C-alpha cells in the first residue's frame, strides 16, 4: 500500500488552512453582496427613483449593513454607475445571443428578422420594470446626472450593436439599407418603445406578436437589393 501523499506547502506544514480557498470564498461572498446591492438599487430606482434614496434605505432593501455597502462602493453615485454598466452588459449580451445568424439558414429575410426579434423578446420580455428603469436612465442622461454619461455610452453601444446585427442579417440576404443604419435603429427602437409604453399606459399586456410582425416589415421597408 502506498503511503498518503502529504502536502509540503507552508500552510499545510504549519497546519493552517489553504489561504487561496479562503480568499476565493471571500471573493464569492463579496460578489454576491455586490449583486444584491445592485438588485436593491434597481428595484428602488424603478419604484421610487434613486434621487432621494439614502444609503441606509438601500442597505435596508438589500438586507445589509452600511459596512457591507461601503466595502463594495465608495458612494451611492458609484453604485448608480455600476448599475448602469451592468444593464448595458446585460442588454448587449442578449442582443448578441439573439442574433446568431448560423441558425437562420433556409429562412426568408422577413422571417429571419422576425426570428431574431422573437429570440430577443424571449430573452428579455418587455415589462413595466425594465421600461421604467430605462426611462430613468434616459432622464439621467438628459439631465447630466451621475451615471448619465455611462447611459449615453450604453445607448450608443446598443445602437451600434443593433446596427451590426441588422447589417450582417441583411448582407446574408443580399439586401442593403436605404437610410443610414443609425437612423433605422433609432426608428425601430422608437417604435418598440411606443408599443411598450402604449400597452403599459392602457394596462394591457404587450402585444408581442404585433411587434414580431410589424418591426421586421418596417425594417424591410428601408431596404433594397444590394
C-alpha positions as CSV (number, residue, x, y, z in Angstrom):
1,X,0.0,0.0,0.0
2,X,1.3,3.4,-0.9
3,X,1.7,6.0,1.8
4,X,-0.6,9.0,1.8
5,X,0.9,11.9,0.0
6,X,1.3,14.9,2.3
7,X,1.3,18.4,1.0
8,X,4.6,20.3,1.7
9,X,3.2,23.7,1.2
10,X,3.9,26.1,4.1
11,X,0.3,26.3,5.1
12,X,-0.1,22.5,5.1
13,X,3.1,22.0,7.1
14,X,2.0,24.7,9.6
15,X,-1.4,23.1,9.9
16,X,-3.1,26.2,8.6
17,X,-6.0,26.2,6.1
18,X,-5.3,26.9,2.4
19,X,-5.4,30.7,2.2
20,X,-6.3,30.7,-1.5
21,X,-9.5,28.8,-0.7
22,X,-10.4,31.4,1.9
23,X,-9.7,34.3,-0.5
24,X,-11.9,32.7,-3.1
25,X,-14.7,32.2,-0.6
26,X,-14.5,35.9,0.5
27,X,-14.4,37.0,-3.2
28,X,-17.6,35.0,-3.9
29,X,-19.4,36.4,-0.9
30,X,-18.4,39.9,-1.8
31,X,-19.6,39.4,-5.4
32,X,-22.9,38.1,-4.1
33,X,-23.2,41.1,-1.8
34,X,-22.5,43.5,-4.6
35,X,-25.1,41.9,-6.8
36,X,-27.8,42.0,-4.1
37,X,-27.0,45.7,-3.5
38,X,-27.3,46.4,-7.3
39,X,-30.6,44.4,-7.4
40,X,-31.9,46.5,-4.5
41,X,-30.8,49.7,-6.2
42,X,-32.6,48.6,-9.4
43,X,-35.8,47.8,-7.5
44,X,-35.8,51.2,-5.7
45,X,-34.9,53.1,-8.9
46,X,-38.0,51.6,-10.6
47,X,-40.3,52.1,-7.7
48,X,-39.2,55.4,-6.2
49,X,-36.2,56.8,-8.2
50,X,-32.8,57.0,-6.5
51,X,-32.5,60.8,-6.2
52,X,-33.8,60.9,-2.6
53,X,-32.9,57.4,-1.5
54,X,-30.3,57.2,1.2
55,X,-27.5,54.6,1.6
56,X,-29.4,53.4,4.7
57,X,-32.5,52.8,2.6
58,X,-30.5,50.9,0.0
59,X,-29.0,48.7,2.7
60,X,-32.4,48.0,4.3
61,X,-33.8,47.0,0.9
62,X,-30.8,44.6,0.3
63,X,-30.7,43.3,3.9
64,X,-27.2,44.5,4.6
65,X,-25.4,47.0,6.8
66,X,-23.7,50.2,5.8
67,X,-20.4,48.4,6.3
68,X,-21.3,45.9,3.6
69,X,-22.3,48.8,1.3
70,X,-19.0,50.7,1.7
71,X,-17.0,47.5,1.3
72,X,-18.3,47.4,-2.3
73,X,-19.0,51.0,-3.2
74,X,-17.4,54.3,-2.1
75,X,-20.7,56.1,-2.6
76,X,-24.2,55.9,-4.0
77,X,-23.0,57.6,-7.1
78,X,-20.5,54.7,-7.7
79,X,-23.4,52.2,-7.3
80,X,-25.5,54.1,-9.8
81,X,-22.7,53.9,-12.4
82,X,-22.2,50.2,-11.7
83,X,-25.9,49.5,-12.1
84,X,-25.9,51.3,-15.5
85,X,-22.9,49.4,-16.6
86,X,-24.5,46.1,-15.6
87,X,-27.7,46.9,-17.5
88,X,-25.6,47.8,-20.6
89,X,-23.7,44.4,-20.5
90,X,-26.9,42.5,-20.0
91,X,-28.7,44.0,-23.0
92,X,-25.6,43.7,-25.3
93,X,-25.2,40.0,-24.2
94,X,-28.9,39.3,-25.0
95,X,-28.6,41.0,-28.3
96,X,-25.6,39.0,-29.3
97,X,-27.3,35.7,-28.3
98,X,-30.5,36.6,-30.2
99,X,-28.6,37.5,-33.4
100,X,-26.9,34.1,-34.0
101,X,-27.1,34.1,-37.8
102,X,-25.9,30.5,-38.1
103,X,-29.4,29.2,-37.2
104,X,-31.3,31.2,-39.9
105,X,-30.5,29.0,-42.9
106,X,-33.5,28.5,-45.2
107,X,-35.5,31.4,-43.9
108,X,-36.6,34.4,-45.9
109,X,-35.5,37.9,-44.9
110,X,-38.7,38.9,-43.1
111,X,-39.0,35.6,-41.3
112,X,-35.3,35.7,-40.3
113,X,-35.8,39.3,-38.9
114,X,-38.9,38.0,-37.0
115,X,-36.9,35.1,-35.5
116,X,-34.2,37.4,-34.3
117,X,-36.7,39.7,-32.7
118,X,-38.6,36.8,-31.2
119,X,-35.4,35.5,-29.6
120,X,-34.7,38.8,-28.0
121,X,-38.3,39.0,-26.7
122,X,-37.9,35.6,-25.2
123,X,-34.6,36.6,-23.5
124,X,-36.0,39.9,-22.3
125,X,-39.8,40.2,-22.4
126,X,-40.8,43.8,-22.3
127,X,-42.3,44.7,-18.9
128,X,-43.0,47.7,-16.7
129,X,-39.9,47.5,-14.5
130,X,-37.4,47.3,-17.4
131,X,-39.2,50.1,-19.2
132,X,-39.2,52.4,-16.2
133,X,-35.6,51.6,-15.5
134,X,-34.5,52.6,-18.9
135,X,-36.7,55.8,-18.8
136,X,-34.9,56.7,-15.6
137,X,-31.6,56.1,-17.2
138,X,-32.6,58.2,-20.2
139,X,-33.6,61.1,-17.9
140,X,-30.2,60.8,-16.1
141,X,-28.5,61.1,-19.5
142,X,-30.6,64.1,-20.5
143,X,-30.0,65.9,-17.1
144,X,-26.4,65.0,-16.9
145,X,-26.9,63.3,-13.6
146,X,-24.5,60.8,-12.1
147,X,-24.4,57.7,-14.4
148,X,-25.9,59.8,-17.2
149,X,-22.7,59.7,-19.3
150,X,-22.4,56.0,-18.8
151,X,-26.0,55.6,-20.1
152,X,-25.2,57.8,-23.1
153,X,-22.3,55.4,-23.9
154,X,-24.5,52.4,-23.3
155,X,-27.2,53.8,-25.6
156,X,-24.6,54.3,-28.4
157,X,-23.2,50.8,-27.8
158,X,-26.7,49.3,-28.0
159,X,-27.4,51.2,-31.2
160,X,-24.1,50.1,-32.7
161,X,-24.8,46.5,-31.7
162,X,-28.2,46.6,-33.3
163,X,-26.7,48.2,-36.4
164,X,-24.1,45.4,-36.7
165,X,-26.8,42.7,-36.3
166,X,-29.0,44.4,-39.0
167,X,-26.2,44.9,-41.4
168,X,-25.0,41.3,-41.0
169,X,-28.5,39.9,-41.4
170,X,-29.3,42.0,-44.4
171,X,-26.0,41.1,-46.1
172,X,-26.9,37.4,-45.7
173,X,-30.0,38.1,-47.9
174,X,-28.2,40.4,-50.4
175,X,-30.1,43.5,-49.1
176,X,-28.8,46.9,-48.0
177,X,-30.4,49.8,-46.2
178,X,-31.6,52.9,-48.0
179,X,-31.1,55.0,-44.9
180,X,-28.2,55.4,-42.5
181,X,-28.1,52.4,-40.2
182,X,-28.2,54.6,-37.1
183,X,-31.4,56.3,-38.3
184,X,-33.0,52.9,-38.9
185,X,-32.0,51.6,-35.5
186,X,-33.4,54.8,-33.9
187,X,-36.7,54.4,-35.8
188,X,-37.1,50.7,-34.8
189,X,-36.2,51.4,-31.1
190,X,-38.6,54.3,-31.0
191,X,-41.4,52.1,-32.4
192,X,-40.6,49.4,-29.8
193,X,-40.7,52.0,-27.0
194,X,-44.0,53.4,-28.3
195,X,-45.7,49.9,-28.5
196,X,-44.5,49.0,-24.9
197,X,-45.5,52.4,-23.5
198,X,-48.9,52.2,-25.0
199,X,-49.5,48.8,-23.5
200,X,-48.3,49.8,-20.1
201,X,-50.4,53.0,-20.0
202,X,-53.5,51.1,-21.1
203,X,-52.9,48.4,-18.5
204,X,-52.8,45.6,-21.1
205,X,-50.2,43.0,-21.9
206,X,-47.6,44.0,-24.5
207,X,-48.7,42.6,-27.9
208,X,-45.5,40.6,-28.6
209,X,-46.9,39.1,-31.8
210,X,-47.7,42.6,-33.2
211,X,-44.1,43.6,-32.5
212,X,-42.8,40.4,-34.1
213,X,-44.8,41.2,-37.3
214,X,-44.6,45.0,-37.5
215,X,-40.9,45.6,-36.8
216,X,-39.4,43.2,-39.4
217,X,-41.8,44.7,-42.1
218,X,-40.8,48.2,-41.0
219,X,-37.1,47.2,-41.3
220,X,-37.5,45.7,-44.8
221,X,-39.3,48.8,-46.0
222,X,-35.9,50.6,-45.6
223,X,-34.0,48.1,-47.8
224,X,-33.3,47.4,-51.4
225,X,-31.4,44.7,-53.3
226,X,-27.6,45.1,-52.8
